[in-house]
Amino acid sequence: MQNSKKPNLETVIRFLNFWDPMDMVEDLVSSNLVPDEYDGYAGRVFMLLEKGITATLLLEELKKIQTQEMDRHFDFEKANLIAEALVHSFKEQSHRYYLN
């Protein structure tokens, strides 16, 4: 059996930390602190991915999180990149996991 992992919450957290809509992960890491600012959103995003959300709908969810819940200006390009990458990564990991 190949070494493949089922998609998990940790994967989503890594993507959300890369997205970093509050622009604080780099400062936390440089201060030797654990970047957990977006962990609270990871469960919701993970559940949407498990249900097969499209990148377009995930982008709308990220927009809602960034503008309504964080009260931040929406960075379409970065959020779109994250939404597409998350959906693609989740599908690839799921595909590999269930084929093994």
Order of alpha helices (4+ residues) and beta strands (2+ residues): alpha-alpha-alpha-alpha-alpha
